[in-house]
Amino acid sequence: MAPGEVVTPRALVIANSPAARWRGEAPLLLQVLVGGSLLLLLILPIIALFTSIPLSAIRSAAFDSGLRISLEFTLLASALSLVVVVGLGVPLGYLLARRRFPGREVVESVVALPIVLPHLIGGLALFLLFAPDAPLGRLAISAGLPVIQTIWGVVLVMVYVSASYTVLASQVAFQSVDARVVEAARSLGASPSEAFASVSLPIAARGVFSGVLLSWARSISEIGGFLIVANAVYPSPPYGGPVTSPVSVYVYNLYQIGDLQGATAAAALLVLIAFAIFLVVRLSARHGASWWKRVASGT
């Protein structure tokens, strides 16, 4: 309504008519309908997973030693891969966000390639690169870090399929940091590393963390590359347990041998664990200050 415009009784009646209210509510109803349809698509398979087996089967899976070992191994490998992803991916994301150099578009395309590349192809490429008779494979074996059918093969696949998310999320997060704020810190005597740690990283921390979380989730959900590089994992430092497999392969193997109930029970248990982890992380991110912000403020 324009300033000074007189509202007539007829205008009030029209504004409060059912047709006017419908026009105002229609976009919201459309959003609910579209969003609800997607939520149903996401929820119904999970419901089918839990309703197709008795609760006792899920309880049995929780105490199954083979699944427990596989899950512990997968968490160990994902933790190691996350160290590599964060240590290499965040600096690369910062470089892509802050520097312009020849071939930058090529680098960005290479970073994004594993996202669209079928992971069986990625696993095959890694196998050919680190096969025992390949130059890099022989070098890895001589260094005491054999790749094929070891924890290092699993870590390598995890890094390959998940690092892109951290790099790209970090790039976007650092691009959102106002360069003038960084320059202000530099003008006050902060070194480049100090400006990065005290200004750029705290501001970009939420975006970087989202990318790291996506990388972790992607790494533990991988299967295609594992089937080629490390479908069975033999003891090799730092893993000293019995022969096992990544948890996704473990569930797949149960299905392959015809144990549908066992595969479903294991999958349902993993869904519960993944949901609990994501819920805790989301609640922590919403209600608590990030670690980097506390460091930056000196508390």
Residue pairs with C-beta under 8 A, 6 or more apart in sequence:
1 7
14 20
46 271
49 264
49 267
49 268
49 271
50 58
50 268
50 271
52 264
53 261
53 264
53 265
53 268
57 261
57 262
57 264
57 265
58 265
58 268
58 269
58 272
60 265
61 67
61 262
61 265
61 266
61 268
61 269
62 269
64 266
66 244
66 250
67 247
67 250
67 266
67 269
69 241
69 242
69 244
70 244
70 245
70 246
70 247
70 250
71 247
71 270
71 273
72 241
73 151
73 154
73 233
73 239
73 241
73 244
73 245
73 246
73 247
74 154
74 220
74 246
74 247
74 248
75 220
76 151
76 238
76 239
77 151
77 154
77 155
77 158
77 219
77 239
77 246
78 158
78 216
78 219
78 220
80 151
80 155
80 238
81 154
81 155
81 158
81 159
81 162
81 219
82 212
82 215
82 216
82 219
84 155
84 159
84 163
85 159
85 162
85 163
85 166
85 212
85 215
85 219
86 166
86 212
88 163
89 163
89 166
89 167
89 170
89 211
89 215
90 166
90 167
90 170
90 208
92 111
92 167
92 170
93 166
93 167
93 168
93 169
93 170
93 171
93 173
93 174
93 208
93 211
94 170
94 171
94 174
94 196
94 200
96 104
96 107
96 108
96 111
96 167
96 171
97 170
97 171
97 172
97 173
97 174
97 175
98 174
108 171
111 163
111 164
111 167
111 168
112 164
112 168
113 164
114 122
114 160
114 161
114 163
114 164
115 164
115 165
118 224
119 157
119 161
119 222
119 223
119 224
119 225
120 224
120 225
120 227
120 228
122 157
122 160
122 161
122 224
122 225
123 157
123 224
123 225
123 226
123 227
123 228
123 229
124 228
126 147
126 153
126 156
126 157
126 160
126 225
126 228
126 229
127 148
127 228
127 229
128 134
129 136
129 137
130 136
130 137
130 140
130 147
130 148
130 153
130 156
130 229
131 137
131 148
132 138
132 141
132 146
132 148
137 146
137 147
137 148
140 146
140 147
140 152
144 237
145 152
146 152
146 153
146 236
147 153
147 156
147 229
148 229
148 230
149 229
149 230
149 231
149 232
149 233
149 234
150 230
150 233
150 234
150 236
150 239
151 230
151 233
151 236
151 238
151 239
152 236
153 229
153 230
153 233
154 226
154 229
154 230
154 233
154 246
156 229
157 222
157 225
157 226
157 229
157 230
158 219
158 220
158 222
159 219
160 225
161 218
161 219
161 222
161 225
162 214
162 215
162 216
162 218
162 219
162 222
163 215
165 211
165 214
165 215
165 218
166 208
166 211
166 212
166 214
166 215
167 211
168 211
169 207
169 208
169 210
169 211
169 212
169 214
170 204
170 207
170 208
170 211
172 207
173 204
173 205
173 206
173 207
173 208
173 211
174 200
174 204
176 203
176 204
176 207
177 199
177 200
177 203
177 204
181 199
181 203
182 195
182 199
182 200
185 194
185 195
185 198
185 199
186 192
186 195
190 198
190 199
197 295
197 296
198 296
199 296
201 208
201 292
202 290
202 292
202 293
202 295
202 296
205 290
205 292
205 293
206 285
206 290
209 285
209 290
213 278
213 281
217 274
217 278
220 246
220 247
220 248
220 274
221 248
222 246
222 248
223 246
223 248
223 249
223 252
226 245
226 246
226 248
226 249
227 249
227 252
230 245
230 246
231 245
231 249
232 243
232 244
232 245
233 239
233 243
233 244
233 245
233 246
234 243
235 241
235 242
235 243
244 250
245 253
247 266
247 270
250 266
251 263
251 266
251 267
251 270
252 263
254 260
254 262
254 263
254 266
255 263
